[in-house]
Structures are given as structure tokens and as C-alpha cells.
Amino acid sequence: MHPVTVTIDHTDGAARATTARTARSTYTTPCFMPVGTRGAIKYLSAADYERLGAQIVLGNTYHLMLRPGAETVAALGGLGAFAGWRGLTLTDSGGFQVFSLDPKVDDDGVTFKSTYDGSSHRFTPEGAVRTQQLLGADIQMVLDVCPPLPSPPDVIRLALERTSAWAARARAAHDRADQALFGIVQGGISESMRAESAQRTAALDFDGYGIGGLSVGETRQEMVPALAAAIEHLPADRPRYLMGVGDPASLVEAVALGVDQFDCVMQTRIGRHGTALTGEGKLHVKNARHALSDEPLDASCGCEVCARHSRGYLRHLFQVGEPTASRLLSIHNVAWTLQLMDRMRTAIGNGTFATLRADVLSVWG
């Protein structure tokens, strides 16, 4: 039995609302997973994620293996217990961060330097599995090669080949029965390479499937066909996870194709700098026109920030450099995105997803 099994609750076209069961508990999709890079979402605590209704929170293997170290996290009960988070956890392999550092890559693995102290480290597919087993997340990701876009076809091909070979090695190394292992599909924006990568990854019979290497420089018009080509070859009874994507237009487009879960740092990154996600698009609360506004960030939002605080007050907090401002906008943006996922799940159940998609794209497209 796989640690993650999917029950399809509703469909509307290719869009689907599912219940996924892990070894420890279940989660429903479409699902947005906030990113807690170093064991916390910036400015938020585990009590915040719980109150907002997050189901899964990410941790970053690259950062956690360097500080405080995977052994330390394991000694303190694993990532969830370490962070005081009762929900589910997922760790990425750290591959995206490693490849952003221009590392030395060969067929066996990758050598890179620490951003903390410049020390040199070696990562192999097996090492990534062992590290993530120590971190103890409910779901771990294989080590993949994530090329930037645009990249020449030979670079995309080499990334695909190494990702496939490394996936097989990770599958063989993984032996923690209570932890799911997801494979990753690469292939750039090439529909044929995306299809090939999906077929080769699915043949390894992973517990779920990440689709990586998108939203890294290409347009949405380039992303969608490549994503569709991959999904066509992924099994319906396993989760499908579009990695690193969280803008509202891409979320609805991907759900329309049958993607189940997502993660992104955008929500808190732009929130820290004064930008809120709303039903009318991005709102830059630092703008002078909000100085006397008693309106909430989004009148249709049910979050605690919109229920209590005005745009004028939030602008004031940013103007005086009060850290609470970044915290409040981060809470709002995570809550707003989680609400969007709930709206999509409801619309799929009601057969009205096309209308919701059109509404979101009319603002965010």
C-alpha cells in the first residue's frame, strides 16, 4: 500500500477535488502549502498556520541540513514536532536552492557551498533521501535537476536524463515506510520531453508526483501546454504537485488541468513588502491614497486581518517600520490563498469551476 492514496471526490472537466491519505492523516485538494523555509513561515508561527487552516507546510532541506542540521531536527522529534506544527509536513530536496548557486554537477550528484559559511557540501540522490528521512516530513521529494528557462534543448535533455536516473536511485534508497516519496517531472517547456519525463517517472511507481522546473522564467502561455503534457501521463490515483507556483492565475489554470497541490513563497514575500492579494488584484497598501482609507484589504475576505484592520492603519505600520505590518499582510495573503483553494474545491463540487476560473483570470490573467 502506498503511503499516499487519492480518493477523487468530485470532478469538473479535468479539475478534481480529492482527499489524499498519508500514513498519518488526510488532506483535501486543491491544496496550497505555505513555505516554512527554515522551519517557520516568516513572521508566522505554527499556531498561525493552524488557525488559518493550512493542511501542509513545507520545509527546505537545503537550509535545514545546514542549520540546525538534520540530526538535530531528528533528535527533537522530526520537523513537525520541532516546529510545533500538528499538521502535515513536506520537505523539498533542496535541489532548486542548490542549482541556484551554480554548483558543480555530475552524473553522481552535486557539490555546492553553504550560503551560511561557504563550506563545501556534496549531495547525491541517496544523500537527499537520507537527510529527508532524518528531517522526518510526511512527504519528501527526490533530488532533481532544475534548469532555468529559457535553456537550450541539450541542457533540458541532460536535466531530464539526470532527474530520471536520480529518481530511480532515490526510489531504491528510500526505506521509511511512514514517509511518502514523490518523484519529479522535468522537461522544460517541451511538450514531448515533459511527456517522456512523466512516463519515465510514473514507471518508478512513486507515492505522488511533483512537476518541477516551471514558473522559472517562462510565460504562463508556455507553461500550460508543458504542464498538460506531463499530467496526461501521471496516474490519477496519486497526488499531482506543481512545485513553486502560487499566483492566482496559474493556480486556477493548473487546477483546470488536474493539478492537486501547490507551494509558493510569493504570498509572504510580497506581503512583507506591503502588497496584498485581493479579489480585485494586487493592492499596494503603502500607496498614499490609502492613508485615510477605513476599508479592509479585501471586503470579501474572511481573514482576521480584514475583519479588524483598515488599509490606513496597515499603511501607517509600514510607514513607521513596524514589523507587525509585514506579519499582518503575510497572514492575509496566506489566508486569501487558502480561501481561493476552498472556493475552487467548492466550485468543482458544484460544477461551476469554469465560471470561477473565468472570474479569477479576468482579474489576474
C-alpha positions as CSV (number, residue, x, y, z in Angstrom):
1,M,0.0,0.0,0.0
2,H,1.3,3.5,-0.9
3,P,1.7,6.0,1.9
4,V,-0.4,8.4,-0.1
5,T,-3.6,7.3,-1.7
6,V,-6.1,9.6,-3.5
7,T,-9.9,9.4,-3.5
8,I,-11.5,11.6,-6.2
9,D,-14.4,13.3,-4.5
10,H,-15.6,15.4,-7.4
11,T,-14.6,16.3,-11.0
12,D,-15.5,19.2,-13.2
13,G,-13.8,18.7,-16.6
14,A,-10.2,17.8,-15.8
15,A,-10.3,19.7,-12.5
16,R,-10.7,17.5,-9.5
17,A,-11.3,17.7,-5.7
18,T,-9.7,14.9,-3.9
19,T,-9.0,13.5,-0.4
20,A,-5.4,12.3,-0.1
21,R,-4.5,9.9,2.7
22,T,-1.0,9.8,4.1
23,A,0.4,7.4,6.7
24,R,-0.5,9.9,9.4
25,S,-3.6,11.8,8.3
26,T,-5.5,13.1,5.3
27,Y,-5.6,16.4,3.3
28,T,-8.1,17.7,0.8
29,T,-7.3,19.2,-2.6
30,P,-6.9,21.6,-4.3
31,C,-4.3,22.4,-1.6
32,F,-2.0,25.3,-1.2
33,M,1.1,24.6,1.0
34,P,2.7,27.6,2.6
35,V,6.5,27.6,2.7
36,G,8.3,27.5,6.0
37,T,11.9,27.5,4.6
38,R,13.9,27.2,7.8
39,G,11.2,25.6,9.9
40,A,8.9,28.6,10.0
41,I,6.9,30.8,7.6
42,K,8.5,34.2,8.1
43,Y,6.7,36.3,10.7
44,L,4.2,33.4,11.4
45,S,4.1,30.6,14.0
46,A,2.6,27.1,13.9
47,A,-0.4,28.4,15.8
48,D,-1.0,30.9,13.0
49,Y,-0.9,28.2,10.3
50,E,-3.3,26.1,12.3
51,R,-5.7,28.9,12.8
52,L,-5.6,29.9,9.1
53,G,-6.4,26.3,8.1
54,A,-3.2,25.2,6.4
55,Q,-3.0,21.5,5.9
56,I,0.6,21.0,4.8
57,V,3.6,23.3,5.5
58,L,6.9,22.9,3.6
59,G,10.4,22.9,5.0
60,N,13.5,23.4,2.9
61,T,16.0,20.5,3.0
62,Y,19.0,22.7,1.9
63,H,18.5,25.2,4.7
64,L,17.6,22.7,7.4
65,M,20.5,20.4,6.7
66,L,22.9,23.4,7.1
67,R,21.1,25.0,10.1
68,P,20.4,23.4,12.6
69,G,21.3,20.1,10.9
70,A,19.1,17.1,10.0
71,E,20.4,15.1,13.0
72,T,19.3,17.9,15.4
73,V,15.8,18.0,13.8
74,A,15.6,14.2,14.2
75,A,16.7,14.4,17.8
76,L,13.9,16.9,18.5
77,G,11.2,14.7,17.1
78,G,11.2,15.5,13.4
79,L,10.2,18.6,11.5
80,G,6.6,18.8,12.7
81,A,7.4,18.3,16.4
82,F,10.5,20.6,16.0
83,A,8.3,23.4,14.7
84,G,5.3,22.7,17.0
85,W,3.2,22.0,13.9
86,R,0.5,19.4,14.2
87,G,-0.4,19.3,10.5
88,L,1.4,17.5,7.7
89,T,4.9,18.4,6.5
90,L,6.7,18.2,3.2
91,T,10.3,18.7,2.5
92,D,11.7,19.6,-0.9
93,S,15.0,18.0,-1.8
94,G,16.9,21.4,-1.8
95,G,17.6,20.9,-5.5
96,F,16.1,24.2,-6.5
97,Q,18.2,26.1,-4.0
98,V,21.4,24.1,-4.8
99,F,21.0,24.8,-8.5
100,S,20.5,28.5,-7.9
101,L,24.1,28.5,-6.5
102,D,25.7,27.4,-9.8
103,P,27.0,24.2,-8.3
104,K,29.3,21.5,-9.8
105,V,27.0,18.8,-11.2
106,D,28.0,15.4,-12.4
107,D,26.1,12.2,-13.1
108,D,26.5,11.1,-9.5
109,G,25.3,14.2,-7.7
110,V,26.1,17.8,-7.0
111,T,28.7,19.8,-5.0
112,F,27.8,23.2,-3.6
113,K,28.7,25.7,-1.0
114,S,26.8,26.8,2.1
115,T,25.3,30.3,1.9
116,Y,25.9,30.5,5.7
117,D,29.7,29.9,5.9
118,G,30.9,29.0,2.5
119,S,31.7,25.4,3.5
120,S,31.5,22.8,0.7
121,H,28.9,20.0,0.7
122,R,28.1,17.0,-1.5
123,F,24.5,15.9,-2.3
124,T,23.5,12.7,-4.1
125,P,20.1,11.3,-4.6
126,E,20.7,8.8,-1.8
127,G,22.0,11.5,0.5
128,A,18.9,13.7,-0.2
129,V,16.7,10.7,0.8
130,R,18.7,10.0,4.0
131,T,18.7,13.7,5.0
132,Q,14.9,14.0,4.5
133,Q,14.3,10.7,6.4
134,L,16.1,12.3,9.3
135,L,14.0,15.5,8.9
136,G,11.0,13.2,9.1
137,A,8.5,15.0,7.0
138,D,5.3,13.2,5.9
139,I,6.3,13.7,2.3
140,Q,9.8,14.0,0.8
141,M,10.8,14.9,-2.7
142,V,13.6,13.3,-4.8
143,L,16.6,15.2,-5.8
144,D,16.2,16.6,-9.3
145,V,18.0,18.9,-11.8
146,C,16.1,22.1,-12.2
147,P,17.4,24.1,-15.2
148,P,16.4,27.8,-15.7
149,L,14.2,28.8,-18.5
150,P,14.9,29.5,-21.2
151,S,17.7,26.9,-21.6
152,P,19.0,25.2,-24.7
153,P,17.4,21.8,-25.6
154,D,20.6,19.9,-24.7
155,V,20.5,21.4,-21.2
156,I,16.9,20.4,-20.8
157,R,17.6,16.9,-22.1
158,L,20.6,16.4,-19.7
159,A,18.4,17.7,-16.8
160,L,15.7,15.2,-17.7
161,E,18.2,12.3,-18.0
162,R,19.8,13.0,-14.7
163,T,16.5,13.6,-13.0
164,S,15.2,10.2,-14.2
165,A,18.4,8.4,-13.2
166,W,18.5,10.1,-9.8
167,A,14.8,9.3,-9.3
168,A,15.5,5.6,-9.6
169,R,18.3,5.8,-7.2
170,A,16.2,7.7,-4.7
171,R,13.4,5.2,-5.0
172,A,15.8,2.4,-4.2
173,A,17.3,4.2,-1.2
174,H,14.0,5.2,0.4
175,D,13.1,2.8,3.2
176,R,11.0,4.8,5.7
177,A,7.5,3.2,5.4
178,D,5.7,6.1,7.2
179,Q,7.1,8.7,4.8
180,A,5.9,9.2,1.2
181,L,8.4,9.8,-1.6
182,F,7.3,11.9,-4.6
183,G,9.1,11.8,-7.9
184,I,9.6,14.9,-10.0
185,V,8.9,15.5,-13.7
186,Q,11.2,17.8,-15.7
187,G,11.4,18.7,-19.4
188,G,11.3,22.5,-19.6
189,I,8.5,23.8,-21.9
190,S,9.0,21.0,-24.4
191,E,5.7,19.0,-24.5
192,S,7.4,15.9,-25.8
193,M,10.1,16.0,-23.1
194,R,7.5,16.7,-20.4
195,A,5.5,13.6,-21.6
196,E,8.6,11.5,-21.7
197,S,9.7,12.6,-18.2
198,A,6.3,11.9,-16.8
199,Q,6.1,8.4,-18.3
200,R,9.6,7.5,-17.0
201,T,8.8,8.9,-13.5
202,A,5.4,7.2,-13.3
203,A,7.1,3.9,-14.3
204,L,9.0,4.1,-11.0
205,D,5.7,4.0,-9.1
206,F,6.2,6.9,-6.7
207,D,3.7,7.8,-4.0
208,G,3.0,11.1,-5.7
209,Y,4.4,13.3,-8.5
210,G,5.9,16.7,-8.4
211,I,6.1,18.8,-11.6
212,G,9.2,20.9,-11.3
213,G,11.1,23.4,-13.5
214,L,8.1,25.6,-14.3
215,S,7.5,29.2,-13.3
216,V,11.2,29.7,-13.6
217,G,11.3,32.3,-16.4
218,E,8.7,31.1,-19.0
219,T,5.4,32.7,-19.7
220,R,2.1,31.2,-18.5
221,Q,1.2,30.6,-22.1
222,E,4.4,28.4,-22.4
223,M,3.8,26.7,-19.0
224,V,0.3,25.5,-19.5
225,P,0.9,23.2,-22.6
226,A,4.0,21.7,-20.9
227,L,2.1,21.1,-17.7
228,A,-0.8,19.5,-19.6
229,A,1.6,17.2,-21.5
230,A,3.0,15.9,-18.1
231,I,-0.3,15.4,-16.4
232,E,-1.6,13.3,-19.2
233,H,0.9,10.6,-18.2
234,L,0.6,10.8,-14.5
235,P,-1.6,8.3,-12.6
236,A,-5.0,9.5,-11.4
237,D,-4.7,7.7,-8.1
238,R,-1.7,9.7,-6.8
239,P,-1.3,13.4,-5.9
240,R,0.0,15.8,-8.6
241,Y,2.0,18.7,-7.2
242,L,3.0,21.8,-9.2
243,M,6.1,23.0,-7.4
244,G,6.9,26.6,-6.7
245,V,3.7,28.1,-8.3
246,G,1.3,30.3,-6.4
247,D,0.0,33.2,-8.4
248,P,-3.8,33.1,-8.6
249,A,-4.0,32.8,-12.4
250,S,-1.5,29.9,-12.5
251,L,-3.4,28.2,-9.7
252,V,-6.7,28.1,-11.5
253,E,-5.1,27.2,-14.8
254,A,-3.3,24.3,-13.2
255,V,-6.3,23.1,-11.2
256,A,-8.2,23.2,-14.5
257,L,-5.7,20.7,-15.9
258,G,-5.9,18.3,-12.9
259,V,-3.2,19.5,-10.5
260,D,-3.9,18.9,-6.8
261,Q,-1.4,20.8,-4.7
262,F,1.0,23.8,-4.8
263,D,3.5,25.7,-2.8
264,C,4.9,29.2,-3.2
265,V,6.9,31.8,-1.2
266,M,5.2,34.7,-3.1
267,Q,2.4,35.2,-0.6
268,T,4.6,36.1,2.3
269,R,7.4,37.6,0.2
270,I,5.2,40.3,-1.3
271,G,3.3,40.6,2.0
272,R,6.4,41.6,3.8
273,H,6.9,44.5,1.3
274,G,3.3,45.8,1.5
275,T,1.4,44.0,-1.3
276,A,-1.8,42.3,-0.6
277,L,-3.7,39.7,-2.8
278,T,-7.3,40.7,-3.3
279,G,-10.3,39.8,-5.4
280,E,-9.5,42.9,-7.5
281,G,-5.8,42.2,-8.0
282,K,-2.7,43.3,-6.1
283,L,-3.2,46.1,-3.6
284,H,-0.1,48.1,-2.7
285,V,-1.0,49.3,0.8
286,K,1.9,51.7,1.1
287,N,0.4,54.0,-1.6
288,A,-0.5,57.4,-0.2
289,R,-4.1,57.0,-1.5
290,H,-4.7,54.5,1.3
291,A,-3.7,56.9,4.1
292,L,-7.2,57.8,5.1
293,S,-8.9,54.6,4.0
294,D,-11.0,52.7,6.5
295,E,-11.6,49.9,4.1
296,P,-10.2,46.4,4.7
297,L,-7.6,45.0,2.3
298,D,-10.4,43.0,0.7
299,A,-14.0,43.3,1.8
300,S,-14.8,39.8,0.5
301,C,-12.0,38.2,2.5
302,G,-12.9,36.4,5.7
303,C,-9.5,36.6,7.3
304,E,-8.7,38.1,10.8
305,V,-6.7,41.0,9.3
306,C,-9.6,42.1,7.1
307,A,-12.0,41.7,9.9
308,R,-10.1,44.0,12.2
309,H,-7.7,46.4,10.4
310,S,-8.0,49.2,7.9
311,R,-5.8,50.0,4.9
312,G,-5.0,53.3,6.6
313,Y,-3.8,51.5,9.7
314,L,-1.7,49.0,7.8
315,R,-0.1,51.7,5.7
316,H,0.8,53.6,8.9
317,L,2.5,50.5,10.2
318,F,4.7,50.2,7.1
319,Q,5.4,54.0,7.1
320,V,6.8,53.8,10.6
321,G,8.7,50.5,10.0
322,E,6.6,48.4,12.4
323,P,7.3,44.7,11.8
324,T,3.7,43.9,12.6
325,A,2.8,45.3,9.2
326,S,4.7,42.5,7.4
327,R,3.2,39.9,9.7
328,L,-0.4,41.1,9.1
329,L,-0.1,41.2,5.3
330,S,1.6,37.8,5.3
331,I,-1.3,36.4,7.3
332,H,-3.8,38.0,4.9
333,N,-2.1,36.7,1.8
334,V,-1.8,33.1,3.1
335,A,-5.4,33.2,4.3
336,W,-6.6,34.7,1.0
337,T,-4.9,31.9,-1.0
338,L,-6.2,29.2,1.2
339,Q,-9.7,30.7,0.7
340,L,-9.2,30.6,-3.0
341,M,-8.4,26.9,-2.8
342,D,-11.5,26.3,-0.8
343,R,-13.5,28.2,-3.4
344,M,-12.1,26.1,-6.2
345,R,-12.9,22.9,-4.3
346,T,-16.5,24.0,-3.8
347,A,-16.8,25.1,-7.4
348,I,-15.6,21.7,-8.6
349,G,-18.2,20.1,-6.4
350,N,-20.9,22.3,-7.7
351,G,-19.9,22.0,-11.4
352,T,-19.2,25.8,-11.6
353,F,-15.4,25.7,-11.8
354,A,-15.3,27.2,-15.3
355,T,-17.1,30.3,-14.0
356,L,-14.7,30.7,-11.1
357,R,-11.7,30.2,-13.4
358,A,-13.0,32.9,-15.7
359,D,-13.6,35.3,-12.8
360,V,-10.1,34.8,-11.5
361,L,-8.5,35.1,-14.9
362,S,-10.4,38.3,-15.6
363,V,-8.6,39.9,-12.7
364,W,-5.2,38.0,-12.6
365,G,-4.8,36.8,-16.2
